[in-house]
């Protein structure tokens, strides 16, 4: 019984990593966000931000990357369900893209608030 549960978890992790590989290979915006992630983490280490500030930065990063992946999933599902142009499909895709924009603007604001005092 334990072996079966481990096998199921192994498959779940394998699928999750396949999803990460997919977004890295196919989504240019995800790659941009990933590069920004490394820059932010390097800058945070270089400037020696507090643990609370670092935690907020990591949270902001996770929100943006998650939003980008959710956007990709919504777009793929929308394309599958509605291959032809449809107003509701357009709304789903536009709102999904808007979600990423809100997350990115919010995260950028957090970055400016945290890094601002160190850089000025």
C-alpha positions, 0 to 999 in steps of 0.5 A: 500500500505504501509503495502504491502511494509513493508511485502515485506521488512520483508520477505527480512530481514527474507531471509537475516537472513536465509542466515546468519544462513546458512553460520554460520551453514555450512561454517567452514571458515565463522566461523573462519572469525567471530571469527577473527572479534571478536578478531580484534574488541576486540583488537581495543577497548583494544588498543584504535585505532583511529576512522579512524583506526577502520573504516578501520578495520570494512571495511576490516572485512566486505569485508572478510565476504562478500567475504566468503558469495559470495563464498558460493553463487557461489559454491552453484549455480555452484553445482546446474547448473553443478552437474557433474565435468566441467572445467568451474565449477572448474574455477568458484569455484577456482576463487571464493575461490581466491577472499576470499584469496585476501580479507583475505590477504588484510585485514590481511595486514591492521590489521598488519599496524594498530596494528603493531604500537600499539604492537611494 
